[in-house]
Amino acid sequence: MKTLTRLSLKNRALIGLITVVAVMFGFIATAQLKRELFPAFELPQAVISAQYPGASPEAVESEVTDIIESAISGSESVESVSSTSSSGSSEVTAEVAYGTSSDDIVRELEGAIAKVKEQLPDGVDPIVFSGPLDEFPVVVISVASDGDKEKLADDLNSVVVPELKKLAGVRAAAVSGADVKQVNITVDKKKVKDKGVSVDEIAGVLQANGVAASAGEIEGDNGDAPVEVGVRITNLDQIRDLQVTGKDGPLKLSEVAEIKQVPAPVESISRTNGKESLTLAVTKTPDANTVDVANAVHDALPKLQDKVRGNPEFTTVFDQAPFIQQSIDDLVHEGVLGLVFAVLVILVFLLSVRATIITAISIPLSLLLTMIGLWQTGYSLNMLTLSALTISIGRVVDDSIVVIEAIRRRHTMGGTKFSNILAAVGEVAGAITASTLTTVAVFLPLVFVSGQTGELFRPFALTTSIALLASLLVALTIVPVLAFWFLHARESKVRLNRAQKKEIAARRKEGLRGLKAERKDCLL
């Protein structure tokens, strides 16, 4: 550690230049850091979804789900597998270890499924989903208008949602609270019995029709083109015209059943100030800044409002940005107060303005170096990292106080600046290094904790550790250089007790005796 101080003192101009560059990059890093409410972490799972139109749950399980489960169970990252099979749909969930990259999970599972693709029925194409926990909306907006609710929902889905999806950082925008229509088919038991139609046959006809199925590919001069069999049902008349088999021959479904389009059962209700409304929820991409996305959405809404019919009114129901900004402002305010009080306490005990300023410089320098560390590791400014920075303010100045006090004490004993600073740092370097590393040893193990606890508290532990190590580096390099430049002997006078005065007098006497002996030797 003393060698590090010696190199710094011999290359003072270089240390000054490095300090200026570190400050510049520290401010750049602070501006570039994402601002979040809590650290983002990825769910330890991936979902494989596959559609098998017209198949019963038993057929889906045996022909799709079991094959996918067998394929992914052998993957190295997969710890457990669970599945759900329903009519025409299979969903397999793979649990993986915390911290595994979602991209790596997707690639690994897609590769495993590709190996068994030929065993799956034609037209079944499994899709793998995996990603961080960013489904919680950044902004939730209530939309009410004087017009029809159905028209409002159409305008929001056709105009507002596509425009919001174009904004940088927006992952999805969804409208809820709109009335949903469904088709009810009521079978007439008497007609079914008279015409000899089976209810199971009606169910099979409904499952088999209205869904376009893949029938392979057709080769042409310009390449291959997919071929689909079947037509999607788009209106009630197509359902009414579906053919079923009776005892006297084919007949239309409408002859044995009543077909109506009715409102679906209400699952959610959206009201604002007692008035019926729709809810517009916006989510962000994993790498987007929450505050920037929320501000971009609010800036875009006034222009989109003119494109919606019925004089719409947009009301913000929930917005993460104010919570995050308020949290950051409060923690910064508390941090500044802590910095001010720390400087005042240092001034009271050191009784030197220059020594206090030199010591106080170590606080912002250490914090800016920490910001660079957060920037490089990809973490964000959130409640936990800001709390770590606030806690570190009182601790990062300790090393600098010890160093500057040792230098001031050495100055009172005479000698050159270089030798005094080097000797002073040599006296306390081991102590401050041991003290800092001991504190780091308390927080650093949290970085290696696995599971959800580790995902949440890893940024806190890493931030604290970086801040403490940065304070040690500043105390051993920058503080001695600043003391060499600005701390003079007259600024370093301190009150000495009787023992210290005797020690200084004895050293001076030894120095005088040494000089007399040298002169005597020269005369002889």
Secondary structure as GFF3:
##gff-version 3
##sequence-region A 1 524
A	DSSP	alpha_helix	2	10	.	.	.	ID=ss1
A	DSSP	alpha_helix	12	32	.	.	.	ID=ss2
A	DSSP	beta_strand	45	51	.	.	.	ID=ss3
A	DSSP	alpha_helix	57	60	.	.	.	ID=ss4
A	DSSP	pi_helix	61	65	.	.	.	ID=ss5
A	DSSP	alpha_helix	66	73	.	.	.	ID=ss6
A	DSSP	beta_strand	78	86	.	.	.	ID=ss7
A	DSSP	beta_strand	89	96	.	.	.	ID=ss8
A	DSSP	alpha_helix	102	115	.	.	.	ID=ss9
A	DSSP	three_ten_helix	117	119	.	.	.	ID=ss10
A	DSSP	beta_strand	127	129	.	.	.	ID=ss11
A	DSSP	beta_strand	139	144	.	.	.	ID=ss12
A	DSSP	alpha_helix	149	155	.	.	.	ID=ss13
A	DSSP	pi_helix	156	160	.	.	.	ID=ss14
A	DSSP	alpha_helix	161	165	.	.	.	ID=ss15
A	DSSP	beta_strand	170	176	.	.	.	ID=ss16
A	DSSP	beta_strand	181	187	.	.	.	ID=ss17
A	DSSP	alpha_helix	189	195	.	.	.	ID=ss18
A	DSSP	alpha_helix	199	208	.	.	.	ID=ss19
A	DSSP	beta_strand	213	220	.	.	.	ID=ss20
A	DSSP	beta_strand	223	229	.	.	.	ID=ss21
A	DSSP	alpha_helix	236	240	.	.	.	ID=ss22
A	DSSP	beta_strand	243	246	.	.	.	ID=ss23
A	DSSP	beta_strand	249	252	.	.	.	ID=ss24
A	DSSP	three_ten_helix	253	255	.	.	.	ID=ss25
A	DSSP	beta_strand	257	263	.	.	.	ID=ss26
A	DSSP	beta_strand	271	272	.	.	.	ID=ss27
A	DSSP	beta_strand	275	276	.	.	.	ID=ss28
A	DSSP	beta_strand	278	284	.	.	.	ID=ss29
A	DSSP	alpha_helix	290	305	.	.	.	ID=ss30
A	DSSP	beta_strand	313	319	.	.	.	ID=ss31
A	DSSP	alpha_helix	320	350	.	.	.	ID=ss32
A	DSSP	alpha_helix	353	377	.	.	.	ID=ss33
A	DSSP	alpha_helix	383	396	.	.	.	ID=ss34
A	DSSP	alpha_helix	398	411	.	.	.	ID=ss35
A	DSSP	alpha_helix	417	443	.	.	.	ID=ss36
A	DSSP	three_ten_helix	444	448	.	.	.	ID=ss37
A	DSSP	alpha_helix	451	486	.	.	.	ID=ss38
A	DSSP	three_ten_helix	489	491	.	.	.	ID=ss39
A	DSSP	alpha_helix	498	523	.	.	.	ID=ss40
###
